[in-house]
Amino acid sequence: MEQYDFILIGGGSSSGKSVLARRLADKLGYDLLAVDDFRIAIQQVVGREHLVNYFLQGSVFENDISELIKKHEEVSKIVCKAIEAVIGHNVYIKNPIILEGDDLLPAFVIDMLKKYSKGKAIFIYQLDGQIIKKNILTRARHTDDLTEEKLKKQVDFIVEDNIRIKSQAEYYNLTTISANPYESLFNRVCGKLGI
């Protein structure tokens, strides 16, 4: 079975990364870190207003989709700097980790894979808007004032973000895997990882 210093699981929101990462961490006995936690910690330290104004006034999804994607990528670049330090530390202390999140930029990931020979990355994507909508409603995060119009805009953003991340990952010849069919996703990823 292949051994890694780290496994990076990137991809757009609502693609199944978190559940997949948890299952992999359980199977391999690796520590699991959520990239969202890095972003939240950075926001607490520097304040949301200093984090490239990604979180604009009101609902994030009331803004133009192309502007949201641009802001998301700017924030991701900041988050990736923190992730790099954590990867380096865990490689140094020989503690295998899995990092998952939609802030893992393919350009950053390719640099980490060049820097550390025992790393692996996989990008999961979900392009089915109906599945994304179901995932949003099932997780029930920030859905208190979610109108059908806001939900549609959120789904549209997530589909576009999945497309962007998938195409960037393919540009760097990184492994991309469709989340569909979800029932076989874990086995397909394990096959790609050689575990």
N, C-alpha and C positions, 0 to 999 in steps of 0.2 A: 504494500500500500504506500502510495506517495506521501511524503512528509513535507510540510510547508512551514516557513517562518510566519507567513501571513497569507490570508485569502481575502481579497477585496471583492465585494458583491455590490456592483453599482446597477443603476437603472432608474427609470422614472418612478414616480409615486404610483402606488396601487398595482405594482407588478408582482408582488409576492416576495420581495427581498427579505423582509423581516422574518417571516415564518420560515422561509428557506434557510436563512442564516442561523436561526435558533436550532433547527433540526441538524444542520451541519455541525454546529458547535457541540451539540449533545453527542453526535456520532463520533466526533474526533476528540472531544475533551478539550477543545480550544476555548479561550476566553472570547466573549462576544462583545463588541463595542458598536453602538449605534452612532452614526455620523450626526444624526439630529442632535444628540447630546452635546457634541462639540459646538454646533451652531448656537444652541441655547446657552451654553457656558460663555461663549464669546459675547453674545448679546448682553448677558448679565454684567460682564466686565466693562465692555465699551459702550453699552447702551444701544438700543435699537436705532436711534437717530443717527448714530455714527457708522452703522453697518450698511453703507451704500444705499440707504433709504429703500431697502428691499421691502420692508414692511411699511407701505404707504398708508396714509390715513384711511380709515374705514376698512372694508373688506379688501383683501389683497386681490381677489378675483374680479373686482369692479374695474380694474385697470386693463389696458390693452395687452393682449396675449404676447405679442412680440416684445413689448417693454418688460413684462413679467419674466420672460425667458432670459432677456438680457440681464436683468437685475439678479435673477437666480444664479446665473453663471458668475457674476461679479462676487456675490456672497460666497459661492462655492470655492472660488480662488482663495479667499481668505481662510475658509475652513480647512482647505487642503494643506495650508502651511502648518496648522496645528496637527493634522493627521500625520504629516511627514515626521514630525518630532516623536509622536507616539509610536509609529512604526519603527523608527530608528531605535528607540529605547527598548521596545519589546524584542527586536532582533538581537540587540546587545545582551539583554538578560536571558535570551533563549526561551522566551515565553510566546508560544504560537497564539496568534489572534485571528479573529475574523472581524472585519469591519464591513458594515453594510450601510448604504444610504444613497440618496439621490444627489448628494453634493460631491460624490466621487467623480471627478472629471476625467474622461479618457486620457487627455494630455498629461495630467498629473499621474494617473495610474501607469502609463507607459514609462514615465520617468522613474517611478518606484520599482517597476519590474526590471529596468536596466540597472538600477543602483543595487538592488538586492536579488541575488540569483535564485533564492528559494521562496519566491512569492508567486501567487497566481491570482488572476482576476477574471471575473465573469460578469457580464452585463445582461440583466434580465429586462425584457421589455413586454409591455402590454399595450396593444393598439386597439383593443375592443372597448369602445366607449360604454357599452352596456355593462360589461364586467367592471370597468372602472367605477361607474355610477353605483353599482351594487357594493363594491368595496368601500366607497366613501360612506354610504349610508350604513353599512354594517359596522364600520369602525366608530361612527357617530362622534367624530371629533369636530368641533366648531360647526355644528349643524343646527344650533338653536334658531338662528334667523335665516336658514338656508331656503330661499325661494327656488322654485323650479328654474327660473332664469339664472340665478347665481350658481345653481348646481350644474346647469348646462355649460356655463362659462368655465367652471372649475374642471369639468370633464374635458372640455376642449383644450384647456391649458395642459392638462396632464397627458393627453394624447400627443399634443405637439411636443411636449418635453420628452416623452418616451421616444418619439421619432428623432428628435435632436440628439439625444444621448446614444441611441442605437447607431445613427449614421456616423457620429464622431468615433464611437468604439470601432466600427467597421473600418473607418479611415485608418486607424492605427493597428488594424489586424488583430484586435482584441476579440475574445470569444463573446458572441452574443447568442442568447437563447430566448426563444419566445416562451412566455409564461403559459401559453396554451399548447396542449391541454395541461391544465394545472395538476391533475392527478399524477402525471408522470414527470413533473418538473424536477422533483428531488432526485429521482433516479437518473434523469438525463444529466443533471449537474454533477452528480457523483461520477458518472461515466466520463465526463469531460475532465474532472479532477483526478481521475484514476484511483478513486477510493471505493 
